[in-house]
Amino acid sequence: MSITAALVLFVVIWFMTMFIVLPIQLRTQGEEGDVVPGTHQGAPSDFRTGRTMLITTLVATPIWAVIAGIILSGVVTIDMLDWRGYLGERTPN
């Protein structure tokens, strides 16, 4: 795995994790009873970007390490994922 592939894998995992972390402990303006005029009741009342990014990074890093380890170890290869034979016969380098 190249450095670029590792970074792309980390970014994809990071963003997928962020979308899971975003609604955790979210308090909306409607729940707080303090709706700012012009905003929706479902808008966050006190969103902490730094805290969300830190939690996302702390969760995404071990997930990335496990997946990168599986890829680098060769336990799962691209040929194993080619169920329909779209890649055809591949010759080893």
Phi, psi and omega in degrees: 000130179280168179297321179297317179296321178296319179293318178297317178299317179296317181296318179296315179294321181298313181291323176296320178293322180299319180292337175279323183283330185309312183280356181288128180057034179274127175251122181272164178296326178294321178291325180282339181079018181230078182272121178287132180304133180094357178245164180277153178295336181276000179289145180298142180274323181215081183276129180249100183296314182299317179296317179296318180293323178294313179298318179299316180294319180293330178275321185287329184297311178293328177297316178298318181298319179293313182293318178296321177297320178296318180294314183290329181285340181086010178298320177239126177242170180296326180296328178290334181270355181270073185292328185262001177076027181292333182279345180069195180284123178252136178263140179292147181282000000 
